[in-house]
Amino acid sequence: MSILRRVSNPVVVKLFLLVALCFGLSGCFVANLVMEAQVLQYSGDGVIHNSTMAFSPGYRIEFPKFNSARPYEAPYRLSHVPHTPTHDHATIYLRFNQPDFVMARKKKGSVTAAFRLELYDSKGNSVHSAELHLSNSYWSEAQGLFGVFDLKKSDLRFERNTSYVLKVSYVPGDVPPPAEELYFSIEEGGTK
């Protein structure tokens, strides 16, 4: 028999629900506050956002957009990248907006574009590198925003108080993704 069923006093039930709600909201508040402090400490390229949601603290770093039909190369400086207690890695995505989900999924197999990434620590040592071909990578989608990634190759691990340089390169091939602009983002926890 549940606690609420045994207690017939409506005032006690309301008080119990209010206390439970307060505990839940305080956890959300604390998670958001801790992540916001880390987001404020980030220094480097791109624009960082606090993407904490409920009990899942998170962040998102978005880098400048570029033309999907042209090759692209860029180094991005990263320092004081936030950490979340619920995830041990961040994920790099190649992102684009395309409201026509069905068309994008149909074109996926014919896309010839690829991108390469290399992550260097502050001493210049390569700590991660990968090459992804868009046609055989995962394409996540939410409300017209696609994210291209690989479950293993896209994982990035950042040590606390360490600076990094992330070098990315993109080649469109003959058939780029179905969008005019692309951008890279690094995301961990929260809402991806």
FENURBEL-V805472 format. One record per pair of residues at least 24 apart in sequence whose C-alpha atoms are under 10 Angstrom apart, sorted by sequence separation. I is the first residue (numbers start at 1). J is the second residue. D is the distance in Angstrom with one decimal. If there is no record, write none. Layout:
BEGIN
<<I;J;D> <I;J;D>>
END
This chain:
BEGIN
<<28;52;8.4> <29;53;9.8> <30;54;9.9> <31;55;6.5> <32;56;8.7> <33;57;9.3> <35;59;7.6> <58;82;8.3> <59;83;8.7> <110;134;9.3> <111;135;5.4> <112;136;9.8> <129;153;7.8> <130;154;7.5> <28;53;7.5> <29;54;8.3> <30;55;9.0> <31;56;7.3> <32;57;6.4> <58;83;8.1> <59;84;8.7> <92;117;9.1> <109;134;8.4> <110;135;6.6> <111;136;9.2> <128;153;8.6> <129;154;9.0> <130;155;9.7> <28;54;4.9> <29;55;8.9> <31;57;5.6> <32;58;8.5> <57;83;8.9> <58;84;6.4> <108;134;7.4> <109;135;4.9> <110;136;9.9> <128;154;9.3> <129;155;9.9> <27;54;7.8> <28;55;5.4> <30;57;9.4> <31;58;8.9> <57;84;6.1> <58;85;9.5> <108;135;5.4> <109;136;7.3> <128;155;8.8> <129;156;9.4> <26;54;9.9> <27;55;6.6> <28;56;8.2> <56;84;8.3> <57;85;7.9> <58;86;9.1> <68;96;9.2> <107;135;8.7> <108;136;8.2> <109;137;9.9> <128;156;7.3> <25;54;8.0> <26;55;9.9> <27;56;9.9> <28;57;8.5> <56;85;8.8> <57;86;7.7> <58;87;9.0> <108;137;9.2> <127;156;9.0> <128;157;8.7> <24;54;8.5> <25;55;9.2> <45;75;9.0> <46;76;7.6> <56;86;7.2> <57;87;9.2> <60;90;9.2> <62;92;9.9> <65;95;9.2> <108;138;9.8> <127;157;8.8> <156;186;8.5> <24;55;8.6> <45;76;5.6> <46;77;8.6> <55;86;9.3> <56;87;9.3> <59;90;9.2> <60;91;9.6> <61;92;9.4> <62;93;9.6> <65;96;9.1> <108;139;8.5> <127;158;9.6> <155;186;9.5> <156;187;9.5> <44;76;7.3> <45;77;5.4> <46;78;8.8> <50;82;9.8> <52;84;9.8> <58;90;9.5> <60;92;9.7> <154;186;9.4> <155;187;9.8> <156;188;9.5> <44;77;4.9> <45;78;6.4> <48;81;9.5> <62;95;9.3> <146;179;10.0> <155;188;9.8> <43;77;8.2> <44;78;4.6> <45;79;8.9> <48;82;9.9> <105;139;8.4> <43;78;6.4> <44;79;5.7> <104;139;9.6> <147;182;9.9> <42;78;7.7> <43;79;5.2> <44;80;8.4> <105;141;9.9> <117;153;9.4> <146;182;9.8> <147;183;9.6> <148;184;9.5> <42;79;6.0> <43;80;6.3> <44;81;8.9> <117;154;8.8> <119;156;8.2> <121;158;9.1> <127;164;9.5> <129;166;9.5> <131;168;9.7> <133;170;9.9> <147;184;9.0> <41;79;8.6> <42;80;4.8> <43;81;7.8> <94;132;9.9> <119;157;9.5> <121;159;9.4> <126;164;9.7> <128;166;9.3> <129;167;9.3> <130;168;9.8> <131;169;9.3> <132;170;9.6> <133;171;9.7> <134;172;9.7> <147;185;8.9> <41;80;6.2> <42;81;5.6> <119;158;9.8> <123;162;9.9> <125;164;9.6> <126;165;9.4> <129;168;9.7> <131;170;9.6> <40;80;9.4> <41;81;8.0> <42;82;7.0> <94;134;9.1> <101;141;8.0> <104;144;9.7> <122;162;6.8> <123;163;9.0> <124;164;8.4> <125;165;10.0> <126;166;9.6> <39;80;8.6> <40;81;10.0> <41;82;8.1> <78;119;9.9> <101;142;9.4> <121;162;7.3> <122;163;5.2> <123;164;8.8> <124;165;8.3> <135;176;10.0> <38;80;7.8> <39;81;7.7> <40;82;9.2> <71;113;9.4> <73;115;9.5> <75;117;9.6> <77;119;9.9> <78;120;10.0> <99;141;9.8> <101;143;8.9> <104;146;9.2> <121;163;6.2> <122;164;5.5> <134;176;9.0> <135;177;9.0> <38;81;7.6> <39;82;6.3> <71;114;9.9> <72;115;9.1> <73;116;9.3> <74;117;9.8> <75;118;9.3> <76;119;9.5> <77;120;9.7> <78;121;9.6> <79;122;9.4> <98;141;9.2> <99;142;9.6> <100;143;9.8> <101;144;6.7> <120;163;8.7> <121;164;4.6> <122;165;7.6> <134;177;7.9> <38;82;5.3> <39;83;9.5> <69;113;9.1> <71;115;9.6> <73;117;9.8> <75;119;9.5> <78;122;9.8> <95;139;9.3> <97;141;9.2> <99;143;7.2> <100;144;7.1> <101;145;9.3> <120;164;5.5> <121;165;6.6> <37;82;9.0> <38;83;7.7> <68;113;8.8> <93;138;9.9> <94;139;9.4> <95;140;9.4> <96;141;9.6> <97;142;9.7> <98;143;8.8> <99;144;4.3> <101;146;9.0> <119;164;6.8> <120;165;5.2> <121;166;8.9> <147;192;9.1> <36;82;9.3> <38;84;9.5> <93;139;9.4> <95;141;9.6> <97;143;8.8> <98;144;5.0> <99;145;7.6> <119;165;5.9> <120;166;6.3> <35;82;7.3> <93;140;9.5> <97;144;5.5> <98;145;6.3> <99;146;9.3> <118;165;8.2> <119;166;4.5> <120;167;8.1> <34;82;9.8> <35;83;8.1> <96;144;8.3> <97;145;4.5> <98;146;7.1> <118;166;5.8> <119;167;6.4> <34;83;9.9> <35;84;7.7> <96;145;5.9> <97;146;6.1> <117;166;6.9> <118;167;5.2> <119;168;8.8> <34;84;9.2> <95;145;7.0> <96;146;5.4> <97;147;9.0> <117;167;5.6> <118;168;6.6> <142;192;9.2> <95;146;5.5> <96;147;6.8> <116;167;8.1> <117;168;4.5> <118;169;9.1> <141;192;9.9> <94;146;8.1> <95;147;4.5> <96;148;8.6> <116;168;5.7> <117;169;6.5> <140;192;9.5> <31;84;9.2> <93;146;8.9> <94;147;5.6> <95;148;6.3> <115;168;7.1> <116;169;5.2> <117;170;8.9> <31;85;9.6> <93;147;5.3> <94;148;5.0> <95;149;9.1> <115;169;5.5> <116;170;6.5> <92;147;8.9> <93;148;5.4> <94;149;6.9> <114;169;8.5> <115;170;4.2> <116;171;8.8> <92;148;8.6> <93;149;5.3> <114;170;5.9> <115;171;6.3> <92;149;6.9> <93;150;8.6> <113;170;7.4> <114;171;5.5> <115;172;8.6> <91;149;7.8> <92;150;8.9> <113;171;5.5> <114;172;6.6> <91;150;8.9> <112;171;8.5> <113;172;4.1> <114;173;7.6> <91;151;8.6> <94;154;9.9> <112;172;6.5> <113;173;5.0> <91;152;9.2> <92;153;9.0> <93;154;7.2> <111;172;8.3> <112;173;5.0> <113;174;7.6> <91;153;8.9> <92;154;5.3> <93;155;9.7> <111;173;8.0> <112;174;6.1> <113;175;6.5> <114;176;8.8> <91;154;5.3> <92;155;6.7> <111;174;7.8> <112;175;5.1> <113;176;5.3> <114;177;9.7> <90;154;8.2> <91;155;4.7> <92;156;7.1> <110;174;9.4> <111;175;4.9> <112;176;6.2> <113;177;7.0> <89;154;9.6> <90;155;5.7> <91;156;5.9> <110;175;6.8> <111;176;5.6> <112;177;8.1> <89;155;6.0> <90;156;5.1> <91;157;8.7> <110;176;8.8> <111;177;5.9> <88;155;9.3> <89;156;5.5> <90;157;6.3> <108;175;9.7> <110;177;9.0> <111;178;8.4> <88;156;9.0> <89;157;4.8> <90;158;8.0> <107;175;9.1> <108;176;9.5> <88;157;7.0> <89;158;7.3> <107;176;9.6> <108;177;7.4> <87;157;10.0> <88;158;8.9> <89;159;10.0> <107;177;7.8> <108;178;8.4> <107;178;7.3> <104;177;8.0> <105;178;9.5> <83;157;9.5> <104;178;6.1> <83;158;8.0> <103;178;8.3> <104;179;8.9> <81;157;9.8> <82;158;8.4> <83;159;8.6> <94;170;9.5> <81;158;6.8> <82;159;9.3> <83;160;7.7> <80;158;8.8> <81;159;8.1> <82;160;7.8> <100;178;9.3> <79;158;9.3> <80;159;8.6> <81;160;7.2> <82;161;9.5> <98;177;9.6> <78;158;9.5> <79;159;9.8> <80;160;6.5> <81;161;7.8> <98;178;7.0> <99;179;9.6> <79;160;8.9> <80;161;5.3> <81;162;8.1> <96;177;8.3> <97;178;8.7> <98;179;6.2> <79;161;7.1> <80;162;6.4> <81;163;8.3> <95;177;10.0> <96;178;8.4> <97;179;6.5> <98;180;9.2> <79;162;6.1> <80;163;6.8> <81;164;9.2> <96;179;6.4> <97;180;8.7> <98;181;9.9> <78;162;8.5> <79;163;4.3> <80;164;9.2> <95;179;9.7> <96;180;8.2> <97;181;7.9> <78;163;5.7> <79;164;6.3> <96;181;6.4> <97;182;7.9> <77;163;7.5> <78;164;5.0> <79;165;8.7> <95;181;8.7> <96;182;4.9> <97;183;9.8> <77;164;6.0> <78;165;6.0> <95;182;5.6> <96;183;6.6> <76;164;8.3> <77;165;4.7> <78;166;7.4> <94;182;6.8> <95;183;5.3> <96;184;8.9> <76;165;5.5> <77;166;6.5> <94;183;5.8> <95;184;5.9> <75;165;6.4> <76;166;5.0> <77;167;8.8> <93;183;8.2> <94;184;4.6> <95;185;7.0> <75;166;5.6> <76;167;6.3> <93;184;5.6> <94;185;6.6> <74;166;8.2> <75;167;4.3> <76;168;8.0> <92;184;6.9> <93;185;5.3> <94;186;9.1> <74;167;5.8> <75;168;6.3> <92;185;5.6> <93;186;6.4> <73;167;7.4> <74;168;5.5> <75;169;8.8> <91;185;8.1> <92;186;4.4> <93;187;7.8> <73;168;5.7> <74;169;6.6> <91;186;5.5> <92;187;6.5> <72;168;8.0> <73;169;4.2> <74;170;9.2> <90;186;6.4> <91;187;5.3> <92;188;9.0> <72;169;5.5> <73;170;6.4> <90;187;5.4> <91;188;6.3> <71;169;7.5> <72;170;5.0> <73;171;8.9> <89;187;9.0> <90;188;4.5> <91;189;9.4> <71;170;5.5> <72;171;6.7> <89;188;6.8> <90;189;7.8> <93;192;9.8> <70;170;8.3> <71;171;4.6> <72;172;8.8> <88;188;8.8> <89;189;9.0> <69;170;9.9> <70;171;6.9> <71;172;6.1> <87;188;7.1> <88;189;9.5> <91;192;9.1> <68;170;8.7> <69;171;8.3> <70;172;6.2> <71;173;8.6> <86;188;9.4> <87;189;6.5> <68;171;8.5> <69;172;5.7> <70;173;8.8> <86;189;7.3> <87;190;10.0> <66;170;9.8> <68;172;6.4> <69;173;8.2> <84;188;7.5> <85;189;9.2> <86;190;9.7> <67;172;9.4> <68;173;9.9> <69;174;8.6> <83;188;8.1> <84;189;6.9> <69;175;8.2> <70;176;8.8> <82;188;8.8> <83;189;9.2> <84;190;9.2> <68;175;9.5> <69;176;6.0> <68;176;6.1> <69;177;8.5> <67;176;9.8> <68;177;6.9> <69;178;9.9> <68;178;8.5> <69;179;9.0> <68;179;6.8> <69;180;7.3> <70;181;10.0> <67;179;8.8> <68;180;5.4> <69;181;8.4> <67;180;5.9> <68;181;5.2> <69;182;9.6> <66;180;8.4> <67;181;4.8> <68;182;5.8> <65;180;9.7> <66;181;5.4> <67;182;6.4> <68;183;9.0> <65;181;6.1> <66;182;5.5> <67;183;8.9> <64;181;9.8> <65;182;5.4> <66;183;6.3> <64;182;8.5> <65;183;4.5> <66;184;9.3> <42;161;9.9> <44;163;8.9> <63;182;9.7> <64;183;6.0> <65;184;7.7> <43;163;9.2> <44;164;9.1> <45;165;9.7> <63;183;6.1> <64;184;7.5> <44;165;9.3> <45;166;9.9> <62;183;7.3> <63;184;5.5> <64;185;9.2> <62;184;6.2> <63;185;6.0> <61;184;8.5> <62;185;4.4> <63;186;8.6> <61;185;5.4> <62;186;6.7> <60;185;6.7> <61;186;5.1> <62;187;8.6> <60;186;5.7> <61;187;6.4> <59;186;8.2> <60;187;4.4> <61;188;9.3> <59;187;5.8> <60;188;6.6> <58;187;7.4> <59;188;5.6> <60;189;8.7> <58;188;5.3> <59;189;6.7> <60;190;8.7> <57;188;8.3> <58;189;4.1> <59;190;6.6> <60;191;8.7> <56;188;9.6> <57;189;5.7> <58;190;4.0> <59;191;8.2> <60;192;7.9> <56;189;6.0> <57;190;5.0> <58;191;7.0> <59;192;8.7> <55;189;9.8> <56;190;4.9> <57;191;8.7> <58;192;8.5> <55;190;8.3> <56;191;8.1> <51;187;8.8> <52;188;9.5> <53;189;8.5> <54;190;8.0> <48;185;9.5> <50;187;10.0> <51;188;8.6> <52;189;7.3> <53;190;5.1> <54;191;9.8> <46;184;9.4> <47;185;9.4> <48;186;9.2> <49;187;9.5> <51;189;7.6> <52;190;4.4> <53;191;6.5> <46;185;8.6> <48;187;9.6> <50;189;9.9> <51;190;5.0> <52;191;6.8> <46;186;9.7> <50;190;8.2> <51;191;5.7> <52;192;9.9> <50;191;9.5> <51;192;8.0> <35;190;10.0> <32;190;9.8>>
END
